[in-house]
Amino acid sequence: MDRLTYTAMALALCSGFLAFAPARAATDDGLAEIQRDWEQIRYQTPAGERAKRYEALAVKAHHLTENRPGRSEPLIWEGIVVSSLAGEKGGLGALGLAKQAKALFEDAIRIDANALEGSAYNSLGVLFYKVPGWPIGFGDKAKARELLLKGLAINPGGIDPNYFYAEYLVETGRAGEALPYLDRALLAPPRPGRQVADAGRKEEVRALLEQARKRTP
C-alpha cells in the first residue's frame, strides 16, 4: 500500500467522530442555545444538511467563547461543534478540524477539568481514539483510555461517558469488557432538558450493545 492510499484511508476514519454531549443541560442562555441547536442537528437533521448547519453553529459557538473568556464550558461546546463538523466533512479537512477541537478541549481542561461533569476529558478521549495516529494524526489509543477513564471517574453513572468508553473497548477488540458499561449507559437517569440527546444516544447504545454481544465469545 503506497503512502497516498494509506493517508486517504486513515483520514477517512475521521468521518467516524461521534461528538460527546455534556451530561447536564446548560444554564447559560447562550450555551443552552448552542446545546439545543447541536442536538437538533445531530439527531433530527438529514445527513446531507448537517455539515452546513454545523459550520454556521461553529461560528456562533466561537463568538460565545470569545464573549465568555476564562470559562471552560463555552470552550467545551465549541470543541463539540467543531469535532462534529469534522465527522461530517471527513477527508483532509477533518484532520485540521480535529486538531482545532483538541486545542479547545485542552484549554477547557486547563481552566476547569470538572466542568460539565468532565465532558472535556470524554470529548478529548474520543478524538484520541478516532483520529489516525502518527505520522498522519495525533491519535493515541493509550491516551484515549486515560482520558476516558478520567471522565468516567467524574461522572460514573452518565450515559455518555459509559457509552464512549464502551465504544473504545469495542473498537480496540475488547467487546466483552464493554458490556457492563453499555448496561450502565442504558440505566442512566434522564437528563432534564436533554430528551432529544437521551433518545438519540440510547439508540446508539443499543446498536453498540448488539455489536458487542456479537463479538463476544
C-alpha positions, -999 to 999 in steps of 0.1 A, spaced: 0 0 0 15 33 -10 16 63 13 -11 82 -5 -35 53 -3 -27 49 34 -32 86 41 -66 85 24 -77 55 43 -65 69 76 -82 102 71 -114 85 62 -115 74 98 -121 110 108 -156 106 95 -164 83 124 -164 111 150 -194 110 174 -194 141 194 -198 139 231 -227 158 247 -223 171 283 -245 155 309 -264 184 322 -285 210 304 -267 243 301 -279 271 324 -263 299 305 -287 311 278 -260 312 251 -247 278 259 -283 264 261 -289 276 226 -257 260 213 -266 228 230 -301 228 217 -290 235 181 -263 208 183 -289 182 194 -313 191 166 -285 188 140 -271 156 155 -303 137 159 -330 154 138 -313 168 107 -309 148 75 -272 137 70 -268 158 38 -277 190 56 -256 186 88 -222 199 76 -236 232 65 -256 237 98 -226 227 119 -205 253 100 -229 280 110 -231 267 146 -193 267 149 -193 304 141 -219 310 167 -201 289 193 -168 307 186 -184 341 192 -198 327 225 -163 316 235 -149 350 228 -176 366 249 -170 342 279 -132 345 284 -117 323 311 -147 299 311 -144 262 303 -180 255 293 -180 276 261 -147 260 250 -162 226 255 -192 233 234 -172 249 207 -150 219 206 -180 196 204 -194 215 174 -161 216 156 -155 179 162 -190 172 149 -182 192 118 -151 172 113 -172 140 114 -195 153 87 -168 166 64 -143 137 66 -112 137 44 -83 162 47 -104 189 62 -115 167 91 -80 163 105 -75 201 107 -108 205 125 -99 176 148 -67 194 158 -87 226 164 -112 207 186 -83 191 205 -69 225 214 -103 237 226 -108 207 249 -72 210 262 -78 247 270 -111 238 288 -93 212 309 -66 237 319 -93 261 331 -116 236 349 -113 199 342 -145 191 361 -167 215 341 -199 199 327 -191 168 347 -158 161 330 -170 165 294 -138 178 281 -120 146 292 -145 125 274 -146 146 242 -108 147 240 -106 109 246 -130 103 217 -107 124 194 -76 104 205 -91 71 196 -109 82 164 -81 102 148 -54 83 130 -20 80 148 14 91 138 25 101 111 -9 112 99 -25 125 130 -23 127 168 -44 96 176 -32 75 206 -53 46 220 -35 46 253 -40 83 258 -76 79 248 -82 53 275 -66 75 302 -88 105 293 -120 84 290 -114 69 324 -109 103 339 -142 115 325 -159 83 337 -145 88 372 -161 123 374 -195 111 361 -196 73 366 -233 69 361 -237 91 330 -249 78 297 -223 94 275 -191 85 294 -202 49 297 -211 48 261 -179 62 248 -157 41 270 -176 11 258 -172 21 222 -135 25 228 -134 -11 242 -153 -25 213 -131 -7 187 -99 -19 205 -110 -56 204 -123 -59 240 -161 -62 233 -167 -84 263 -154 -57 287 -178 -32 271 -210 -49 281 -213 -37 317 -206 -1 306 -234 -3 280 -258 -18 305 -249 11 328 -255 36 300 -290 22 294 -298 26 331 -285 62 333 -312 86 347 -329 110 323 -312 144 319 -335 174 324 -339 192 292 -320 166 272 -348 145 259 -336 146 223 -300 138 232 -311 110 256 -333 93 230 -306 95 203 -278 83 225 -299 53 238 -304 42 202 -266 43 197 -261 24 230 -285 -4 219 -268 -7 185 -234 -9 201 -246 -34 226 -258 -57 198 -225 -53 181 -206 -60 213 -226 -92 220 -219 -105 185 -182 -100 191 -182 -116 225 -174 -154 225 
